[in-house]
Amino acid sequence: MNLIFILIASLLASGVTLWLGLALWRGPKLNSSIEHHAVNATVLRDQLAELEQDRANGILSLHDHAAAQQELQRRVLDEATPAQDTGQRRQSSKSAAIALAIVLPVAATLTYLAIGNPAAITPPPAQSAPAMTQADVQAMVDSLAARLARNPNDAPGWLMLARSYRYFEKYEDAAAAFAKAATVIQSDPLALSEFAETLARSNQAGFKGEPTQLLERALSLNPREPFALTLAGAAALERQDYPAAIDYWQQLFDLLPPDSDAARAVADSIERARRAQAETVTPKN
């Protein structure tokens, strides 16, 4: 059950219970009856004074004065009699307040559980996405290839297919797909570098010819493209141009964090190129 909902509902129930409980605990006001008696006593005193004044002025006879005085005395006794049920009503209000504080929250909870829908505020359990398998990826690649067969002018689609074939190490298929994506890879240094590597892996000539030309174009677009620098160094090492290989890899090393694994790997490649260069130097007699 949602924690925020429970908190809000508890606060509302507590507020209503507290308000009603305080009202019952205090009970009915007693000051009204006291004020009522005080007012009536004042009125009776005034009437008694008027009665005495009328007797003195001869307006009332002795018999009428005595009868009126007895009537006023009876009313004074009636007004002076205190209420007998005040304490009882007070005690009853406190008991009702205690009972309300216990019964109301319990009744509200039971009513909600009976007619409400607690499951509606409970979030459904999170379902983890199923892991994509190699077969799933292959099925997606096959679907893309089928779509491109129906729409051969989709150059971005051919680039995506070429990278997919490259991922599966299908270098000949990847090279063919890269060629069909020529309109979009000519301005993309990374795609040109990937095409160059694919061609180098798909034939016996390695980086000779078109792969090297593709790398040169990639570096002309972005001289700091890491993958192009990596492959250009490999191509230079392949043709035993050790100074060029060292230069390309040194530029790559300067782009990498000094303490990274990639930087250490590039440093090792530079060191091997330097050793190979040293071994080719003819010793002097």
N, C-alpha and C positions, 0 to 999 in steps of 0.2 A: 504494500500500500504506500502511496506517495507520501513522503515525510512532510512536505509543505502542506498538503491537504489536511493531514492529521493535526498539524500544529494550528492551522487556522480554525478548524472545527473545534479543537479543544479550547482555544481562546474565546470563541463565541459562546460555547456552552458554559464556560466558567464565568464569563461576564454576565450572562442572563441569570445564572444560578446565584451569583453574588448579589446582584441587584434585587432579585425577589427575596433572597434570604434576609438581607438587611431590612427590607421593608417589613417582613414578618417579625423579625427579631425585635424591632423597635416597638411594634404593636400600635394600638390606637393612641392618639394624643389625649392626655388627661387634663391638660390645661384648659380645654374648652369647657368642661363641666365646672371647674373651679371658678373660671371667669363668669360662668352663668349664675352660680350661686352668689357671687359678689355683687353682680348687677342687681339681682332680685332683692338681696338684702338692703341695698341702697334705696331701691324703690319703696320697699316696705317701711323703711325708716322715714322716708319723706311722707308717705301716706299717714303714718302714725302722728307725725308732727302736724300735718294738716288737720287730722282728726281732733287733736288737742286744741288747735287754734279755733276750729269750728265750735267746740264745746265751750271754750272761753267766751266766744262771741255770741253765744246763745243760739247758734244756728241749729245745733243738735240738742235733743232732750237728753236727760240722763239715761233713759232706757235705750234710746237709739245709740248713744255714745258707747254704752256697755256692750251692746250687741256687735257694733262695728269693731270695737277693740278686741273682742273674743275672736272674730273672724280673722283679724290681722295676726293675732297670736298663733292661731292654727296654721296660717300660711307660713309664718316664721318657722314653726316647728317642722313643717314639710320641707322647706328649703334647706334647713340645717341638717337633715338626715343624710349621711354620707352614702355613696354608692357601695353596694356590697360585693359586686362581681368584678371590681377593677383588677385585683391581684390575680383572680382566676383567668381573666382574659389575657393578662400579661404573660402568664405561664404558658397558656395555650399557644400564643404567638411564637414563643421561643421554641417550643416543641415542633411546631410546624416548619419553622425555619431550618432546624436540624434535619428533619425528615426530607425537606425539599432538596437540601444540599446533597443528600445521599441518593435519593430516588431519581431526580431529574437527569443527571449525567448517565446513570445506568440505563434509564428508560430510553434516552436519546440514542445511546449506542446500540441497544437491542433492537430498537425500531429501524435504525439504518441497516443493521445486519439482516433484518427480516425482509424489508421491502426495498432496500437500496441495491447497488451493484458495485461492491468493492473491487471487483476485477476490472472495472472500467478505468480506475485510476492507477492500476498496476501496470507499469510499462512492460511490453512484451520482451522476453529475453532476446538479447542481441544474438543474431545468427552470423557466425563467421562465414566470410565468402569462401566458397570451395576453391582449393588450390588448383591452379591451372597446370595440367600435365603436358609433357612433351607431345603427346598425341593431340591434345587440344590446340597447341600452337601449330602443329603440322596441318590440322584441319583448317585453321584460319588461313594459313599460307595457301593451301590448295584452293580455298574459296576465293582468295584474292586473285590467284592466277586465272581462275575461271572467269572472274569478272573482267580482268584485263584482256582476256581473249575476245570478249564481246565489245570491249571499248579500248582498242589499242593506242589511242591518242592521249591516254591519261598518264602524262609523264610523272607526276608525283606518285601515282600508284605504282609505276614501274620502279621508281627509286625505293619505295617501301618493299616491294617484292625482292629487289636486288639485295637489300640489307637482310631480308629474311633468309634468302638462299645462302648468303654469306655466313649467317649465324649457324646454319645447318652444314656449313663447309661444302656446299654444292657450288664450287667456284666457277665452273663453266656456265651453269645456269645463271649464276649471279652476274657474270661478265656480260652475258647476253641481255639481261634485264637492265644493267647499268647503261649499256649502249642505247637502249630504247628510251632511257631517261635523260639523254644528252642535253635536251633543252633546259633542264633545271639544274643539272650538275655543273654546267660550265661556269657558273658564278658562285659555286659552293666549294670552298677549299677542302672541307672535310669529306664531302662526297667524292671529289676528285681523288683525294688520297685513298679512300676506300676502293675506288675503281682501280687505281694503280696497284694496290696490294692484291686485289682479286685477279687482275691480269697476270701479275708476277707468279701467283700460286697456281694458275690454271695452265701455264705453259712452261716448257723447259728453258726458255730464254731468260727467265727471271725478270729483272728490272730493265733489261735492255730494250731500247726502242720506245714504244708508246707509254709504258709505265713511268719511265723517267720523264718523258715530256709532260705527262699529267702532273707529276710532282712539281716540276718546274712551274707549271701554270698555277698550281695551288699556292706555292710560296710567293709567286708574284702578286696573288690576290691578298694573301695574309702571310707575311714573313715569320710570324710568330705562331703559326698553326702547329701545335705539338705533334700531332700524328704525321703531318707532312714532314717535319724535321726528323722524326724518328725514321721514317721510311727513306728519306733522302740520305741519311747517314748509312742506312743498311745498303742502299743502292751504291753509294760511293765505296763502301767496304767491299761489296761484291766485285767491283771493277778494280779493286786494289788501289783506290785513290784515298790513301789513309789521311792526308791532311784535310781533304774535304769532309771525310767522315767525322774526324775529330772536331772540325769547325761546326758542322751541323749539330752534333751531339752536345757540344759546349753551349751552343745557343739554347738547346732544349734544357740543359742542366740549369741555366740561369733563370728559366721560367718556373722551376719546380721549388717547392719548399726544401731547404737544405737538409733537414733531418728526415725527409720522407723516404719510404721504400723505393719509390720511383726514382728519386734523385740518386740513391745509392746504386740502383741498377744501371742508370745512365753513366755514373762515374766508373763503374766496372767496365762498361763497354768502351769508354774513352781510354781506359788503361790498357785494355786488350788491343785496341787499335794502335796505341803508341808502341806496344811491344812488337806488334806485327810490322809496324813501320821501321822499328829499329833493326829487326831481323833482315829486312830487305837491303839495308845499307851495306855496300861492299866494303869490307875492311881494307884499310890502306896497308901496302907492303912497306 
